[in-house]
Amino acid sequence: MSIAAKIHPRAFAIEFKDLATWSVAAQFVAEWNWPQEVIKPLGRILKRRSEAALETLSPETMVTLLTIRFDGSIEPREQIQIKGIKGRLFRVYPGDVIFSKIDVRNGAIGLARDDIDCMCVTSEFPVYSVNIDKVLPEYVKLLFRTTIFKKLLNSMISGASGRKRIQPSHLERVIVPIPPLRVQQKIVAYWSDAQSLISAIKRSIETIQNDSEKGLLKRIGLQIPPVIPRKGCFTINLSQNERWDTFFFRKDFISLDDQIRSANYTTLGDSLNFISRAWKPSDFPKGSFEYIEISSVTKNDGITHTRSVSVQEAPSRATTLVKAGDLIIATTRPYLGSFTIVGKKHDGFVCSSGFSLAESLKTEALDKEFILFFLKSEAGLRQLERRMSGGLYPAIVQSELEKILIPTPPLKVQKEVVAAYNNGLAEIQRLRIESKKISEEAGQQIEEMILGVSSVEDI
């Protein structure tokens, strides 16, 4: 038997007085390792708030609806008038506990922030005021996010598959540990300290990313200008008019273009051999291949995942066979920087037609990794942004991609820039691993403290 829960055998008996619902899963029993006087129903510390918005506000009042994410964070949506919403709205006040009936079991519970004006939610989001004389709102949030509590929630779900909900009345009857406030404060402080360390690491990563790129671009003679949109009327030489589009002539685009052209440069089309490499069913005798979608590639991590696809059911966009050493450039939403050089691990995979593929270099004066660094830098992304077209899914066509300007400093400088960039990436990876370790250890410690199997006094 686990310290966390009593696991029933295949056949078991429940006394009728203990039977809340006709569900085997609902008979899950949490075993909190606390003195009995600490174990109390949630209804003792949370009071349901059902204040209809129209009780205190007019239909014309602008209110802020809320989004609750699975990590417990709460984000405001755009403000809207009450009369523009179908159904009833309910008021939320700073410090209130809010959860999603459908997604609370996935972690969608949070505390209302104090920097959002006139918060409201629909009836799908129960709201509770917290009895701060007995419990800290932050402790409630940590409690709700423990593994054992999520199991309890899953034992209470009801409704059709895909729309299963936790009913507030069931939630309020759940028995949980409510230790003295000083103990709760220690648990919350431990979590806050861990989050402060993680936030400090995130700031360090951002500093490395920003300072490293700026320094390396400066070394090749480039300084990224601030975004400067055009206002009013302006004139250009007809010889400079590549397209009838005022956005194309944004001042920072022109400034960056002038900086690159003031030194040695070439174009992407003159630097790389772009090809189309179709695959054949015979390339995959096992009947399936690993597919690299645009969402599989990120600016900072390259190819993060792939999915196995049957040759017989291959998506229409799964068109291109990739080999180690290929440079693939996402042409849909290119400003996201989803570009990478294919490694040996992904040799022989298939990528989406949303990538442009370059097999090799046309010149020995350029390093392929330097080209990749430059394309993912702000200097490269600004040029891609300038030349893309389209509304909802902006993209860059091949002819425009090949017009991207690439500086050509001495090869020695290129290799030094790439080495420094890779060192920065290695440090970022180290910091991410450290952050993940702190997060996992803190989560485990919080779990054990709330279960009561780890002493709070020892932290």
PyMOL commands that set and color helices and strands:
alter all, ss='L'
color gray80, all
select helices_A, chain A and resi 16-18+25-27+36-38+42-44+53-55+82-84+104-106+137-144+147-154+168-172+181-219+238-240+246-249+251-261+268-271+281-283+294-296+311-313+334-336+344-346+368-376+378-387+398-401+411-451+456-458
alter helices_A, ss='H'
color red, helices_A
select strands_A, chain A and resi 5-6+29-30+39-41+46-49+62-68+74-76+80-81+90-92+97-99+109-111+119-121+127-130+175-177+265-267+272-275+288-292+297-298+302-303+307-310+318-321+327-330+339-341+350-352+355-361+405-407
alter strands_A, ss='S'
color yellow, strands_A
deselect
rebuild
show_as cartoon
